[in-house]
């Protein structure tokens, strides 16, 4: 029952944002339950400027497989009490459906607006990211992906050591491959196919989380959270020459993840 309620919430958000596609079949929802664990080291350089390194691992398939790890480094600059800038690099290694590990390189730039109302904190974060990845067929995937992640977060600072929070995040891809083709009901195949370029933009992920940050001491903190992740991705299958479209489908996935993170600041 709870899973169905979560699904209805995400479905409503996606419908409101115009995510439904008019071309290609939508595959049945796939469900998963997994975990995430992370480590962050944050160093203050000067007032308002911090350097950090971080690493993260992810478990999937109901905690039976290790599907992704990543590490990176970056800088944050608190311009004033209401605005912060950040930039960084991430190396990502992800295992695909065939069990093959695929590397990715990502750079990003973000800006965060922070507002206060008593013990409540509100923030809006926009992150623009570029991801370079290895692909076998450039007509099926773009090796140079551009995306924008938008996050709205609420936290409560009324407790001495524990800060509960919640957020919702939406990711919009800007340059997925586009398809120009006609579906033939007579032959049950696509005809008049041509590659439309890297210009398809759509929302492909909605994520929501509830958690709490526990400050153990001046330098040590833990983060516990429950994250629900809905993904909606285009799946194009063409021949290597890009002259025949075999299939066009949309994959749906809903996963619930338990997470823990540790942060050392100095």
C-alpha positions in Angstrom: 0.0 0.0 0.0 2.8 2.4 0.9 4.7 1.7 -2.3 1.5 2.4 -4.3 1.0 5.7 -2.6 4.6 6.7 -3.4 4.1 5.7 -7.0 1.0 7.8 -7.3 2.8 10.9 -5.9 5.6 10.6 -8.4 3.2 9.9 -11.2 1.3 13.1 -10.4 4.5 15.1 -10.4 5.5 13.7 -13.7 2.1 14.2 -15.3 2.1 17.8 -14.1 5.5 18.4 -15.6 4.4 17.0 -19.0 6.6 14.0 -18.9 4.3 11.6 -20.8 5.8 10.8 -24.2 3.8 10.5 -27.5 6.3 8.2 -29.3 7.4 4.7 -28.2 6.0 2.2 -25.7 6.3 2.6 -22.0 7.6 -0.5 -20.3 6.2 -1.8 -17.0 7.6 -0.4 -13.8 10.6 -2.1 -12.2 11.0 -1.9 -8.5 14.2 -2.1 -6.3 15.4 -1.7 -2.8 19.0 -0.8 -2.0 21.4 1.3 0.0 23.9 4.1 -0.3 27.0 4.9 1.8 29.3 7.9 1.5 32.4 9.6 3.0 33.2 13.3 2.8 36.2 15.3 4.0 35.7 19.0 4.1 38.6 21.5 4.5 38.1 25.2 5.2 40.6 27.2 3.1 39.5 30.8 4.0 36.3 32.2 5.3 33.4 31.1 3.1 35.6 28.9 0.8 35.9 25.1 1.4 37.6 22.3 -0.5 36.2 18.8 -0.3 36.8 15.2 -1.4 34.0 12.6 -1.4 33.3 9.0 -2.2 30.0 7.0 -2.5 29.0 3.4 -3.1 25.6 2.1 -4.0 23.9 -1.3 -3.5 21.0 -2.5 -5.5 18.9 -5.5 -6.4 17.5 -5.7 -2.8 21.0 -5.3 -1.3 22.4 -8.3 -3.3 24.7 -6.5 -5.8 27.1 -3.6 -5.9 26.2 -1.5 -8.8 28.0 1.9 -8.6 30.8 3.7 -7.0 32.1 7.2 -7.4 34.6 9.7 -6.0 35.3 13.3 -6.7 36.5 16.7 -5.4 35.3 20.3 -5.5 35.1 23.8 -4.1 32.2 25.7 -2.5 32.1 29.5 -1.9 29.6 31.0 0.4 29.2 34.4 -1.3 26.8 35.7 1.5 24.4 34.2 4.0 21.8 33.7 1.2 23.8 32.4 -1.7 26.5 29.8 -2.3 28.4 28.6 -5.4 30.0 25.2 -6.0 31.9 23.4 -8.6 33.5 19.9 -8.8 34.5 16.8 -10.7 33.3 13.2 -10.3 34.6 9.9 -11.6 31.7 7.4 -11.8 31.9 3.7 -12.4 28.5 2.1 -13.1 27.6 -1.5 -13.9 25.1 -1.9 -16.7 22.3 -4.5 -17.2 24.9 -6.9 -18.8 27.2 -6.7 -15.8 29.8 -4.6 -17.5 31.4 -1.7 -15.6 31.3 1.6 -17.6 33.2 4.7 -16.5 31.9 8.2 -16.6 33.5 11.6 -16.1 31.4 14.5 -14.8 31.9 18.2 -14.1 29.3 20.5 -12.6 28.5 24.0 -11.5 25.8 24.8 -9.0 24.2 27.7 -7.2 22.1 27.6 -4.0 19.8 30.2 -2.5 19.2 29.9 1.2 16.4 31.5 3.3 15.6 31.4 7.0 12.4 31.6 9.0 13.2 31.0 12.7 14.6 27.5 13.1 13.5 26.6 9.6 15.9 26.6 6.6 14.7 26.6 3.0 17.0 26.2 0.0 16.7 26.0 -3.8 19.7 24.5 -5.6 20.3 24.4 -9.4 23.1 22.2 -10.7 24.2 22.2 -14.3 26.3 19.1 -15.2 28.2 17.7 -18.1 28.9 13.9 -18.3 31.3 12.2 -20.6 30.6 8.4 -21.0 31.5 5.5 -23.2 28.8 4.4 -25.7 28.7 1.6 -28.2 26.3 3.3 -30.6 26.1 7.1 -30.8 22.6 6.8 -32.4 21.3 5.3 -29.2 23.1 7.3 -26.6 24.8 10.7 -26.5 28.4 10.4 -25.2 28.3 14.0 -24.0 25.2 14.4 -21.8 24.0 17.7 -20.4 21.5 17.9 -17.6 20.1 20.3 -15.0 19.2 19.1 -11.5 16.8 21.3 -9.4 16.3 20.6 -5.7 14.1 22.2 -3.1 15.1 21.4 0.5 13.6 22.1 3.9 15.4 21.5 7.2 14.8 22.3 10.9 17.5 23.5 13.2 15.6 23.7 16.4 17.4 20.7 18.0 20.9 20.9 19.4 22.7 18.2 17.5 20.2 16.7 15.1 18.8 18.4 12.0 15.9 16.7 10.2 15.4 17.5 6.6 13.5 16.6 3.5 13.9 17.5 -0.2 12.6 16.8 -3.7 14.8 16.9 -6.8 14.0 16.9 -10.5 16.6 16.2 -13.3 16.1 17.4 -16.8 18.3 16.1 -19.6 18.8 18.5 -22.5 20.4 16.5 -25.4 19.3 13.0 -25.7 19.1 11.5 -29.2 15.9 12.3 -31.1 14.1 10.0 -33.4 12.2 10.7 -36.6 10.2 7.7 -37.7 6.7 6.3 -38.5 5.2 3.3 -36.8 3.6 0.9 -39.3 0.7 -1.0 -37.9 0.8 -3.3 -41.0 4.4 -4.4 -40.6 4.6 -3.7 -36.8 7.9 -1.9 -37.4 9.3 1.6 -37.8 9.7 3.1 -41.2 11.1 6.3 -42.6 13.6 6.4 -39.8 16.3 9.1 -39.5 18.5 10.4 -36.8 17.2 13.7 -35.5 20.3 14.8 -33.6 21.0 15.4 -29.9 18.1 17.7 -29.1 15.5 15.8 -27.1 14.9 17.3 -23.6 12.7 15.8 -20.9 12.5 15.2 -17.2 14.0 11.7 -16.6 14.2 11.6 -12.8 12.2 12.7 -9.7 13.8 12.0 -6.4 12.6 12.6 -2.8 14.2 12.0 0.6 13.7 12.3 4.3 16.7 12.3 6.6 18.5 13.7 9.6 22.0 15.0 10.1 23.6 14.2 13.4 26.5 16.4 14.5 28.6 14.2 16.8 31.2 16.9 17.5 32.8 19.9 15.9 34.5 17.8 13.3 32.4 14.7 12.9 28.8 14.3 11.6 26.6 11.5 10.3 23.7 11.6 7.9 20.9 9.1 7.8 18.2 9.2 5.1 15.5 7.3 3.2 15.5 8.1 -0.5 12.9 7.3 -3.2 14.1 7.5 -6.8 11.9 7.4 -9.9 13.7 7.1 -13.2 12.2 7.5 -16.7 14.7 6.8 -19.5 14.5 6.6 -23.3 15.7 3.2 -24.7 16.6 3.4 -28.4 17.7 0.3 -30.4 19.2 1.0 -33.9 21.7 -0.7 -36.1 25.3 0.4 -36.0 24.9 2.5 -39.2 22.0 4.4 -37.8 19.7 3.6 -40.7 17.2 1.3 -39.1 15.2 1.8 -35.9 14.5 -1.5 -34.3 12.6 -0.3 -31.2 11.9 2.7 -29.1 10.7 2.2 -25.5 10.7 4.1 -22.2 12.0 2.3 -19.1 10.5 3.1 -15.7 12.1 2.3 -12.4 11.2 3.1 -8.8 13.7 2.4 -6.1 13.8 3.0 -2.3 17.2 3.4 -0.7 18.5 3.5 2.9 21.5 5.7 3.2 24.2 6.7 5.7 27.0 9.2 5.2 29.9 10.3 7.3 31.5 13.8 7.1 34.8 15.0 8.6 35.2 18.8 8.7 38.3 20.8 9.7 
